[in-house]
Amino acid sequence: MRRWFVCLAAMLVALALTGAASAQSLGAADTVRDVRFGDHGSFERAVIDLGYEELPADFAPNYRWAYTDGGTVLRVVLPTVSATLTSDGVGLGEAISRYYVVRSFNGNRMSVEFHLTDAAGPATVFYLNYPARVVVDVPTSGQNFYPDPAVGETVVVKQPRAGYTVGPGIFTVTGYARPFEARGSWRVKDAYGNVVREGSYLTSDWATTWGRFALTADYPAYLGGKTGTVEVGEYSARDGSFRGVSVPLAFR
């Protein structure tokens, strides 16, 4: 009899644990668990796996998507997702080169941004349940000659692109980055490499994923009609060197 009670108690505990896990998985997806890719011949597929904390979720959350930056970036916005277990990675290079998980300016939601190759065609985006996923299918039959974003180890400049004309006097730089303690630096150089303006910027995250930034840079009037660069990144705490990306520009 005692053995029967022990077995019954063990079964009840197991059922309780299973029920708890099932209840958690039924919760609204709040975490990007992974982003993975597959080669489907005529298109490249990206799958955003979603979960409730560390468990797979059953139902995909609300989402929206759009092309940005001349159609070179496909952004999937996840309004109810505020955490991620992955930050960035590479695609297969057929239609998608890289992805970044980026926190919104207000810190309340995540987006997954897919950088598309020149061969990327019009995408199809849909969701699947059991488990929760958002699927992005990108054909490999397009042509896009828009300049690529400037991509570095800890910073991505989406605007302006290489060769753009900016100004007069001031211009906006946008992208995402992961500078130490969410504070980075920018500087404008003339065609000879001299620093003519510099400043700082803040990002919406740096520890768990990429944070958005938008900064206003300026340049002296005598650079009008000439060329130079804007550099975005941070100064090394070890040796003071500047680390980031450099975007060549023409000044209006």
C-alpha positions in Angstrom: 0.0 0.0 0.0 2.8 2.4 0.9 4.5 1.7 -2.5 1.2 2.5 -4.2 0.9 5.9 -2.4 4.5 6.7 -3.4 3.9 6.0 -7.0 0.7 8.0 -7.0 2.5 11.0 -5.4 5.2 10.8 -8.0 2.6 10.8 -10.8 0.9 13.8 -9.4 4.1 15.7 -9.1 5.0 14.8 -12.7 1.6 15.9 -13.9 1.9 19.2 -12.0 5.3 19.9 -13.6 4.0 19.1 -17.0 1.0 21.3 -16.5 3.1 24.2 -15.4 5.4 23.8 -18.4 2.4 23.6 -20.7 0.8 26.7 -19.1 4.0 28.6 -19.5 4.3 27.6 -23.2 0.7 28.9 -23.7 1.7 32.3 -22.5 2.1 35.2 -25.0 5.4 35.0 -26.7 7.8 37.5 -25.1 11.3 36.2 -26.3 13.1 35.6 -29.5 14.6 32.2 -29.0 16.5 31.7 -32.2 16.7 32.8 -35.9 17.5 30.0 -38.4 17.8 29.7 -42.1 17.0 27.2 -44.8 17.8 26.9 -48.5 14.6 26.2 -50.5 16.0 26.4 -54.0 14.3 29.5 -55.4 14.1 31.3 -52.1 15.9 31.6 -48.7 13.8 31.0 -45.6 14.4 32.7 -42.2 12.5 31.4 -39.2 12.1 33.4 -36.0 11.5 31.0 -33.2 9.5 32.6 -30.4 9.0 31.6 -26.8 7.7 32.4 -23.3 10.9 33.1 -21.4 13.1 30.0 -22.3 10.2 27.7 -23.3 8.7 27.5 -26.8 5.4 29.4 -27.1 2.4 27.8 -28.8 1.0 30.9 -30.4 2.8 33.6 -32.5 2.4 37.1 -31.2 1.2 40.1 -33.2 3.8 41.4 -35.6 4.2 43.7 -38.5 6.9 44.0 -41.2 8.1 46.5 -43.7 11.0 47.2 -46.0 13.4 50.0 -44.9 16.4 51.8 -46.3 15.8 51.4 -50.0 14.4 47.9 -49.7 17.8 46.6 -48.5 16.5 45.8 -45.0 13.4 43.8 -44.0 12.2 44.7 -40.5 9.9 42.4 -38.5 8.5 44.3 -35.5 7.4 42.2 -32.5 5.5 44.6 -30.2 5.0 42.1 -27.3 8.5 40.7 -27.4 11.0 42.3 -25.0 13.8 39.7 -24.6 16.0 37.7 -26.8 18.3 34.7 -26.6 20.2 35.7 -29.8 21.6 39.0 -31.0 22.8 38.6 -34.5 24.1 36.1 -37.1 24.6 35.4 -40.7 22.1 34.2 -43.3 22.9 31.8 -46.2 24.0 34.8 -48.3 21.6 33.9 -51.2 18.9 36.5 -50.3 19.7 37.3 -46.7 23.3 38.3 -45.6 22.8 38.9 -41.9 20.2 39.5 -39.2 20.2 41.7 -36.1 17.8 41.7 -33.1 17.3 45.3 -32.1 15.6 47.0 -29.2 13.3 49.9 -29.9 14.1 53.4 -28.7 11.6 53.2 -25.8 13.0 49.8 -24.8 9.6 48.0 -24.8 9.9 45.8 -27.9 12.2 43.9 -30.2 12.6 43.9 -34.0 14.5 41.4 -36.2 16.2 43.2 -39.1 17.2 41.1 -42.1 19.9 42.6 -44.4 19.1 41.5 -47.9 21.5 40.8 -50.7 21.4 42.4 -54.2 19.6 39.2 -55.4 16.7 39.4 -53.0 13.2 39.6 -54.4 9.8 40.5 -52.9 9.4 38.7 -49.6 6.6 36.8 -48.1 6.1 36.9 -44.3 3.7 34.7 -42.3 3.3 33.0 -38.9 3.0 29.4 -37.7 1.8 28.1 -34.4 2.7 25.0 -32.3 5.4 26.1 -31.8 5.2 29.9 -32.4 7.2 31.1 -35.4 7.4 34.0 -37.9 8.6 32.9 -41.3 10.3 35.1 -43.9 10.6 33.8 -47.4 12.9 35.8 -49.7 13.2 34.8 -53.4 16.6 34.9 -55.0 15.5 36.4 -58.3 15.7 40.2 -57.6 18.1 43.0 -58.4 18.9 45.8 -55.9 21.9 48.1 -56.4 21.2 50.3 -53.4 24.4 50.8 -51.4 24.8 48.4 -48.4 24.8 49.6 -44.8 28.1 50.1 -43.2 28.6 47.1 -40.9 31.1 46.8 -38.1 31.7 44.5 -35.1 29.7 46.7 -32.7 28.0 49.3 -34.9 25.8 49.3 -38.1 25.1 52.6 -39.9 21.9 52.3 -41.9 21.8 56.0 -43.0 23.5 57.7 -44.7 25.0 55.2 -47.1 28.4 55.4 -48.8 28.6 58.1 -51.4 25.5 60.1 -50.2 25.4 63.8 -50.3 24.5 65.3 -46.9 23.8 68.7 -45.5 24.0 71.6 -45.7 25.7 72.0 -42.4 24.0 69.2 -40.5 22.8 65.6 -41.2 21.2 62.7 -39.3 22.9 59.3 -38.8 20.8 56.3 -37.8 21.5 52.7 -37.1 22.1 50.3 -34.2 25.2 49.6 -32.1 26.5 48.0 -28.9 28.9 50.5 -27.4 30.1 50.0 -23.8 27.4 51.1 -21.4 25.3 52.3 -24.4 27.4 55.4 -25.0 29.4 55.7 -28.2 31.2 58.4 -30.2 31.1 59.9 -33.7 33.4 62.2 -35.6 33.5 63.9 -39.0 36.7 64.0 -41.0 37.7 66.0 -44.1 39.2 64.4 -47.2 42.7 64.5 -45.5 41.6 62.6 -42.5 41.5 65.6 -40.1 38.8 65.4 -37.4 36.6 68.6 -37.9 33.7 67.7 -35.6 32.9 65.0 -33.0 30.4 64.1 -30.4 28.6 61.3 -28.6 25.4 59.2 -28.9 23.3 56.9 -26.8 21.8 53.5 -27.8 18.7 51.8 -26.4 20.6 48.7 -25.4 24.1 47.3 -25.4 24.2 44.4 -22.9 21.6 41.9 -24.2 21.2 42.9 -27.9 21.6 45.8 -30.3 20.3 49.3 -29.4 19.0 51.9 -31.8 20.6 55.3 -32.2 19.9 58.5 -34.1 22.4 61.3 -33.9 22.8 64.7 -35.5 26.3 65.4 -36.9 27.5 68.7 -38.3 30.5 70.0 -40.3 32.1 73.4 -40.8 30.9 75.6 -43.7 34.2 75.4 -45.6 33.6 71.7 -46.3 30.6 72.5 -48.5 31.1 71.1 -51.9 33.9 68.8 -50.7 34.1 65.2 -49.5 34.9 63.5 -46.2 33.7 60.8 -43.9 31.6 60.2 -40.8 32.8 57.7 -38.4 30.5 56.0 -35.8 31.7 53.7 -33.0 33.5 54.2 -29.7 36.9 54.9 -28.2 38.8 51.9 -26.8 39.2 52.0 -23.1 42.5 50.1 -23.5 44.4 52.3 -25.9 42.1 55.2 -26.8 41.9 54.2 -30.4 38.7 54.7 -32.3 36.8 51.5 -33.3 33.8 51.6 -35.6 32.7 52.2 -39.2 33.6 54.9 -41.7 31.1 56.1 -44.3 32.4 58.3 -47.2 30.2 61.3 -47.9 29.9 64.4 -50.0 29.0 67.6 -48.2 26.5 69.9 -49.7 
